[in-house]
Each structure stands twice: as C-alpha cells, then as structure tokens.
Amino acid sequence: MGNNSDSDRQLNIRYGQVQGLFWLFSAVSFVFMTPILQERGFGNAEIGILFAVRYVTQILGQLILSSVADRCYGRVALKWFAVGMTVLSVVFTTLFLLLPGIGILWVGFLFAGMGCTTFCISPMIDALAMQFIELGRKINYTVCRAIGSAAWAFACLGIGKMMDVFGADSLLIFQIGFEVLFLISILRLENANPAIARSIADKGRKEPPKAHSPWYLLTHFPRYVLFITAIAFLYISYAMCHNFQIDVIRKLGGDNTILGYAEFVLAISEVPVIFFFSRAHRRFGTEKILVAVMFFAMMKVAVQSFAPSLLVFVLAQLFEMLGFGMSYAAVVYFVIENIPAEDRVKAQGFVNVAAGIGSCAASLMSGAIYERFGLPTLLACGVGAGILSIVVMIISISCPKKSLRKGRELDTITENL
C-alpha cells in the first residue's frame, strides 16, 4: 500500500508539472496573439482570418489525433502523442519568431501548424489523467489543473509587461523556452500502457476493447452531443469578446500590461475551485454545474465587454471562478460518466473540436463584424452566443444519457478525480 501511495504521489507531482508548464507557455498563444499580430502590421480582418485558419486545423487535427489515439489504446502510450505534437509546436513557433516579415499566406501556414499541434495538446493532457483514473490511480485532477491556472496567472502577469517593454519577439522566446521544459516533463511522466495491459488481462481479454467511430459517438450519446453543442456556443461567445479584448482595454485607456493584469485575476480566480468543487459536485451533479458554468461564463464576457472602467474590466474576470474555473473538472467528469473508456480520448477531443468550431466561426465573423458594424455590435453578438450556450445546456439535461449497444455497460469511475 505504501508503494502505491508513493507511486500515486509521484504521479500527481509529475502530472501537476505537466499542467503547470503547459498553461505557462500557452498563455502567449491563447491571450497575446492579437497584439503580436497587430505589432507585425496585420489588420483586424486579417487577424480574424488567421485565427479561423488556426481553428480549422485545430478541428481537423483533433479529429484525426483523437481517433488514432483511441485506436492505439493500450498499444501506443498517449504521452508519445503529446511529445510529437510539442516538438512540432516548437518548430512552428520558432519559424514564426525567425521570420517576422512574412506575409499573411506564410503566417497562415504557420498558424495552421500551430492549430493542429499547440492547440491540440490540452485535451491530450486531460486524456492522460482520465487514463490513469480509469486504472484506479489516485490522481487529483482538480488540484493539478489548479496548478495550471496558477501558472497561467503568473505568466500573464509578467508577459503583458514584457511585451510592452521588449516587444512581440520576447513573448515568442518565452513560449519556446517553456515548451522545451514542458516536453521534458511529458517525457518524465509515467507510461500507463503496462498497467493497461495488466487491466486487460485481468478482465480476461486478449486485446484492448475496440474503439468506435466518431459517427457512432455522435449518434449514440444524445446528451453528449448537446453538451458539445453548448460548448461550441460558449466558445463563439468567448472568441467574439476575447479576440479583440485588447481594443476594449485600449478604449478604456489601458495597454498590454492591463491585459496581463486582467488575465492574472482571471486565472488566479480559478485556483480556489479546488477547495469546493468536490463538495459542489456531490451536491449538484455534473450537469447542473455545467449550466452554472455557462451562466457565469456569459456574465464574464458581458460585464467585461461593456465595462465602464478598467477596474470593472479587471474585476469582471472574477466570474471565471464559477465559469471556466469550474468547467475543467466538470468536463472531465462528464466524459467519464457518459462515454466508455475506449472512446474517451475521442470524446475529450471532440470537446476541443466543438471549441474549435465555435472559435473558428466566431473568428470568421468577428473581424468582418468589427470592421463593418463596430466593436459594440461585435461584443453584443458574443453575449448573445453566451445566452444560447445556457439554453442548450439546460435542454441537454432532459435528454437520455446514453444509447449503447446491448450488453455494453458504461462504467463511471469518478471517485479519484
């Protein structure tokens, strides 16, 4: 028992490092890419197109990678997928750094590469946690994810000021450096495949259970389908209001440093969730928590979008605690509770696909809406999409949980989250 406890403790430490380092370097791509592109001379419409390209390849990459990973369940360790994606992400980011004067076509190529690497790593990391939970390991996902939020918070606090002082290139150097450290942390993470092989043998199987096609997943789990539809609307809302949030800040008299402060408050507000999520989950259940997530996420984008001052803009980020702060663990719970083990990488990947579809649609529209109708109209559309996400999530609760083939049971292993 002692050995198992030590092993689980080591697993939690290393998985916490993986989460922390990923969110540390990804803050650049997720938050500061708009001001980086603006500094390099791209207009609002061009930025919207580039983001759309990135989201399209994120969608395609996620569909392919998650399906391949599920088909390789028990044969190829998930960590090797994350390693390959990280190496390619470093290559694309380095090229973007070294070629500052290239036009939109070549930048679009690099963004396409980032979309199917940098932006597809996160669901793979979550799938790693689900795999260990499936094996009965005592991995505390909520705490490890909170480490990621704290890392994101302190990264944003520094890199906003870094860009104002040293320019865009300093942020890209920051990202590349911490991506390399993240790659090392993934390589040091435990390989789950030997334990998976033992689990398969214990169940009397000669081979891992066969994963289903994406079409099967989308036609046999109605509640799950509505759930990812709500996720798509949520990300439409976020992308519309976040792609150009730097312009909201500038309108109020702020700069990139204020954006960094706002992202610090946003991310640090996610950390306290580790202290009450388990209790909230036991009392309300996953679906009700997700409805609350949609509501508070909508409130965040609404208040920050029409904030009368920089102080209100920054304080609006506190809604993140009950918005996205609650969503990370809730989404993992939802997938485990609703999807069979052999399809969970794909199911978690589809969450990212839904986010990508929503963000892509928003990016295609947002640049054009901004150019033609102005920033207030764009932000109002984003708030409207947030309201739709709440409605769809409420509808999903009344739908059947699953529609599985006869004889196949859905296991629900949630006590270790």
Secondary structure, DSSP 8 states (H G I E B T S, - for coil): -HHHHHHHHHHHHHHHHHHHHHHHHHHHHHHSHHHHHHHTT--HHHHHHHHHHHHHHHHHHHHHHHHHHHHTTTTS-HHHHHHHHHHHHHHHHHHHHH-TT--HHHHHHHHHHHHTTGGGHHHHHHHHHHHHHHTT----HHHHHHHHHHHHHHHHHHHHHHHHHH-HHHHHHHHHHHHHHHHHHHHHS---HHHHHHHHHHTT-SS------HHHHHHH-HHHHHHHHHHHHHHHHHHHHHTTHHHHHHHTT--HHHHHHHHHHHHHTTTTHHHHHHHHHHHH-HHHHHHHHHHHHHHHHHHHHT-SSHHHHHHHGGGGGTTHHHHHHHHHHHHHHHS-GGGHHHHHHHHHHHHHHHHHHHHHHHHHHHHHH-HHHHHHHHHHHHHHHHHHHHHHHTS-S----TT-------TT-
